[in-house]
Amino acid sequence: MMGAIAPSGAEAAVFSFNSSDNGLSTITKTVDGITLTVSNPSLDSNFIANTQGLFVLINSIGGNINSFQLSFSSAVQLIGYNVGYIQDLDGNESLTLTAGSSTSVENSSFTTGARNFSNQFTVAANQPITVTGEGVDFLDVIQWSSLEVAPAAAPVSVPEPSGLVGLGIMGLGLLRFKRQIKVD
């Protein structure tokens, strides 16, 4: 999966995490012209990372992280992630990624290795993605060694149906007004 061709047909960009990310309050990485920013770690002011990756869920004496934010410099589709290390998981842990009305819940049994996101949604440039963890018990650990995205067209917002009705009524009103002017 990692480094593969994304569903959109574009070459995927893979962001790797390692010990150079340890102690940072904001992590910034650029791959293939896409810049990833990882920020706002919960409970502690800095991220924890080692050779096995970035701690995305941890509850220990050394620190706690159960939420943070991701953003990308251009529109991307979330593809997957690589779990570099897990510890003391009992099966009730989950990660939820949320951006606007899009959500991906990662809650199947976590094992090390490559995984696809359950919902490979697309986010606009600089749109924050909030990552939150649930079911984290003392000494639970999940680390991402990499995160994979694919370049995408910016998501298009679809107008509410009531807005479309309003536009239609305005259009009919203008047409009627225009006909009245021609008749007079």
Secondary structure, 3 states (H helix, E strand, C coil): CCCCECCCCCECEEEECCHHHCCCCCEEEEECCEEEEEECCCCCCCCCEECCEEEEEEEECCEEECEEEEEECCCEEEEEEEEEEEECCCCCCEEEEEECCEEEEECCCCCCEEEECCCCCEECCCCCEEEEEECCCCCCEEEEEEEEEEECCCCCCCCCHHHHHHHHHHHHHHHHHHHHHHHC
